[in-house]
Amino acid sequence: MESSKETGCQAPEGPILCINNCGFFGSATTMNMCSKCHKDMILKQEQTKFAATSIENIVNGNSSSNDKDPIVTGAINVQLGSAELKVISTEASSDLSSGQSSEVKPKEGPTRCTTCRKRVGLTGFNCRCGNLFCAAHRYSDKHDCPYDYKNAGRDAIAKANPVVVAEKLNKI
């Protein structure tokens, strides 16, 4: 007993229930909440901060932060529906102007084997020559592949095993 008085540490008198009455035990480090309720409270505070700063940026029309925060549309419930639409449209336009424009590809037709034009879908095989083939034509000898496997192998071996030349020893 005297050692606890000397150090100033007090043992808890008993288990403390969570202040949200969820049935679990809380602790003083989590403000007398259980870990789940504490985590939910922190997440809710972060979401309200993010919503407040994003609405402020929309109203002021400036983006003072250089690092772009991703927009989480499902987690934040903002009452201003038009404000969310403006955020999404400004993010899209700023991405295009920053040089990271994502090229929108037109919808391509079904993927087909280069040799027999059979539809392959997700089961197609990409060859080193850059073409797509079905299971029957996936091997290089079946589709007259122009890729030079022999020279590619030689280059790989030469790169992996550089020539080591020792210094000449002087004769005594």
C-alpha positions in Angstrom: 0.0 0.0 0.0 2.8 2.4 0.8 4.5 1.9 -2.6 1.3 3.0 -4.4 1.2 6.2 -2.3 4.9 6.9 -3.0 4.6 6.4 -6.8 1.2 8.2 -7.1 -0.3 5.3 -9.0 -3.7 4.1 -8.0 -5.2 0.8 -8.8 -8.7 0.9 -10.3 -11.4 0.2 -7.7 -13.3 -2.1 -10.1 -14.2 -2.5 -13.7 -15.8 0.5 -15.3 -18.6 0.0 -17.8 -18.6 2.0 -21.1 -20.3 5.3 -20.8 -22.3 4.5 -23.9 -24.0 1.6 -22.1 -23.0 -0.9 -24.8 -22.2 -3.6 -22.2 -18.4 -3.6 -22.5 -15.8 -2.3 -20.1 -14.1 1.0 -20.6 -10.9 2.5 -19.4 -9.6 5.9 -18.4 -7.3 6.1 -21.4 -10.3 5.9 -23.8 -12.4 8.3 -21.7 -14.3 5.5 -20.0 -15.4 4.0 -23.3 -14.8 0.6 -24.7 -12.4 0.4 -27.7 -15.2 0.2 -30.3 -17.1 3.2 -29.0 -13.9 5.2 -28.7 -12.9 4.3 -32.3 -16.3 5.3 -33.6 -16.2 8.6 -31.7 -12.8 9.5 -33.2 -13.9 8.5 -36.7 -17.0 10.6 -36.3 -14.9 13.6 -35.2 -12.6 13.2 -38.2 -15.5 13.0 -40.6 -17.0 16.2 -39.2 -13.7 18.0 -39.5 -13.3 16.8 -43.1 -16.8 17.9 -44.0 -16.3 21.3 -42.4 -13.1 21.9 -44.3 -14.5 20.7 -47.6 -17.6 22.9 -47.3 -15.3 25.8 -46.4 -13.1 25.2 -49.4 -16.2 25.1 -51.6 -17.6 28.3 -50.3 -14.3 30.2 -50.5 -13.4 28.6 -53.8 -9.8 28.0 -52.9 -7.8 24.9 -52.4 -5.1 25.9 -49.9 -3.8 22.4 -49.4 -1.5 21.0 -52.0 -2.0 17.4 -51.1 -5.3 16.2 -52.5 -7.4 14.4 -50.0 -9.5 11.6 -51.5 -13.3 12.2 -51.4 -15.2 9.6 -49.5 -18.8 10.1 -50.7 -20.3 7.1 -48.8 -19.0 8.0 -45.3 -19.9 11.7 -45.1 -23.5 12.7 -45.0 -23.6 16.3 -46.0 -27.0 18.1 -46.3 -25.9 20.2 -49.3 -26.3 17.9 -52.3 -25.3 20.6 -54.8 -22.0 21.1 -52.8 -21.0 17.5 -53.3 -21.6 17.7 -57.0 -19.4 20.8 -57.2 -16.6 19.0 -55.3 -16.6 16.1 -57.6 -16.6 18.2 -60.7 -13.8 20.5 -59.5 -11.7 17.4 -58.6 -12.2 16.0 -62.1 -11.2 19.3 -63.8 -8.2 19.8 -61.5 -6.9 16.3 -62.3 -7.2 17.0 -66.0 -5.3 20.3 -65.7 -2.5 18.9 -63.6 -1.1 16.7 -66.4 -2.4 13.4 -65.0 -5.2 13.2 -67.5 -6.6 9.7 -67.7 -7.3 8.9 -71.2 -10.8 7.6 -71.6 -10.7 4.6 -74.0 -13.8 4.0 -76.2 -15.5 0.7 -75.5 -13.6 -2.0 -77.3 -15.2 -5.0 -78.8 -14.6 -8.6 -77.4 -11.0 -9.7 -77.2 -10.2 -12.2 -79.9 -7.3 -14.5 -80.8 -5.0 -12.9 -83.4 -4.7 -16.1 -85.4 -8.2 -17.6 -85.5 -10.3 -14.6 -84.3 -11.9 -16.8 -81.7 -13.4 -14.9 -78.7 -11.1 -15.4 -75.7 -12.4 -13.0 -73.1 -10.5 -13.3 -69.8 -8.8 -16.6 -70.8 -6.6 -15.1 -73.5 -2.9 -15.4 -73.4 -0.6 -12.4 -74.1 2.5 -13.4 -76.0 5.8 -11.5 -75.9 5.2 -10.4 -79.4 2.3 -8.3 -78.0 -0.6 -10.2 -79.4 -3.4 -12.1 -77.7 -4.1 -15.7 -78.4 -6.5 -18.5 -77.5 -5.4 -21.7 -75.8 -4.6 -23.5 -79.1 -2.4 -20.7 -80.5 -0.7 -19.5 -77.3 2.7 -21.2 -78.0 5.2 -19.4 -80.2 5.4 -22.3 -82.8 1.6 -22.3 -83.2 1.2 -18.7 -84.3 4.5 -18.0 -86.1 5.8 -15.6 -83.4 8.2 -13.0 -84.7 9.7 -12.6 -81.2 13.3 -13.8 -81.1 13.5 -15.9 -78.0 17.1 -17.1 -78.7 18.5 -13.6 -78.7 16.4 -12.6 -75.7 17.8 -15.5 -73.8 21.3 -14.7 -74.7 20.8 -11.1 -73.6 19.4 -12.2 -70.3 22.3 -14.5 -69.6 24.8 -11.8 -70.6 23.2 -9.3 -68.3 23.0 -11.7 -65.4 26.5 -12.9 -65.8 28.9 -10.1 -66.6 32.4 -10.9 -67.7 34.9 -10.6 -64.9 38.5 -10.1 -65.9 41.2 -10.3 -63.3 44.3 -8.1 -63.3 47.4 -9.5 -64.9 49.9 -10.7 -62.4 53.5 -9.6 -62.8 55.9 -12.4 -63.2 58.5 -12.7 -60.6 
